[in-house]
């Protein structure tokens, strides 16, 4: 019988490579399995931001589920789509020039977005938003930002 000697370092290295390779296959398989719904969800959210940039109220309304709710640090606790339109769209839309989507992470019907918003007078603000979609529409939106001084209107009028 022939004896093969392998150092512990090589054995551990080979085991670590095998484990990493197996984990990579599992992650890839999971990513592929959910790709279609996630990419559809991401596209819906991208349309949401395009509606804000182009001031397309029809598209904006079409993307919201009937039972849409919005929550933010400004005291908005699951407000309705009607309240959201009045309190957010109507008061902020004319300040927004464009939105640069910096990160978009979609998994199934959930999407996280980090973006840099630009106002018409060249100022900027940054938000993170969490979307839950149902039936191809935005059902829930939670917005995370630094406070009322980071609204597009406040940024526009600030120094």
N, C-alpha and C positions, 0 to 999 in steps of 0.2 A: 504494500500500500504506500502511495506517495503522499507525503505530507506537504501541504501548501501553507506557507506562513504569510500572514497579513498583519500589518501593524494595527493597533487600535485606532490610530489616527485615520488610516485609509479605510478601515471598516466603518468608522463613524462618518467619515466623509461620503462614502458610497451610500450609506443608509440615509444621510441627510439629503443627498441628491435624489435618491429614489422617493423619499417622502415629499420633497418639494415638487418633483415631477408629477406625482400622483395628485397632490393638492391642486396643481395647476390644471390638470385634466378635469378635475371636479368643478373648479371655478369656471373654466371655459364651457363645460357642459351646461352649467346653471345659467351662464350668461346667454348662451344660444337659445336655451329653452324659453326664456322670457323676452327675447329681443323684439318680437313683433309687437306685443302689447306695449312694451316700454317705449319703442320708437314711435308708436302711434300717440302715446301719452305725451312724449316730448314734443311732437309736432303740434298737438293741440295747444300746449303751453306756449310754444313759439308763436302760434297764431294769436294767442292772448296778448302777447307783448307787441306784435305787429299792429293789432287793433289800437293799442294805446298810441303807438308812434304815428299811425295814419289817421288817428281820430275817427276810426270807423265804429261808430256807435252800434250799427246793425250787427257787425261781426262780434263786437263785445257782448251784446245782449244774447246773440245766438250761442255763444260759448258757455253761458251760465246755465246751470241746471235750474229748474223751477224752485227747488229747495236750497239753492245756493246760500251759504253763510260765509261771512268774513269776520276774522278776528285779528286784532292788532294791539300793540302796547298803548295806543291812544284811547283806550277805553271801549273800543269796539269789541263786543263779546257776542260772537255769532249773529251779527246783524244780517238782515235779509238782503236780497238782491236789490230791492227798491231803495232801502236805506244806503246800501253801498254805492249805488248809482248817484244818489243825492249827495252823500257825504264825501265820496272819494272821486268818482269820475267827474261829476259836474264841477267840483271845486279845484281839481288838480290837473285836468286834461290839458288846459290851455298853457300850462307852464312847461309841459314835457316836449322836448325836441326829439330825443332818441333814447334808446335803452341798449346798452351793450351787455349781452348775456355772457358773463364770465365763466360760470359753471352751471351745467344742467345735468342733474342726476335723476334718472327715471328708473323705477322698478315697478313693473306692473302698472297699477293705476295711481301711483304716488310719484310726485316729482318735486325735487328741491331745486331752487334756482338762486344763484347769487348774481346780482347784476349791479352795474353802474349806470345810474340814470343821469341824463344831461338835460338841463333846462334850456329854454330858448335864449336866455341871456348868458350862456356859457358856463354856468355853475354846475356842480355835480352832487349827487347823493348816492348812497349805496344801501341796498336792502337785500335781505334773504327772505324768500317766500317758499312756503310748503303748500302744494296743491294735492287734493284728492279728487280724482275724476271718477265719474260713473256714467256709463252710456255715452262716452265721447264728449262729455261736458264737465265743466268745473263745478264740483259740488261743494267743496270746502277750500277756502284759501286763508292761510295764516301768514301774516306779514310781520317780520322782525326788523326793527330799525332802531336808531338811537334816541328817538324822541320827536316831539312836534317840530323841533327846529331842523329836522331832516326831511320834512315834507317838501315836495317840489316847490310849492308856493313860498315856504319859509326860506328855502335855499335861494330861490330867485330874488327875494327881497333883502337877503342878508348881505353883509359886506365881505 
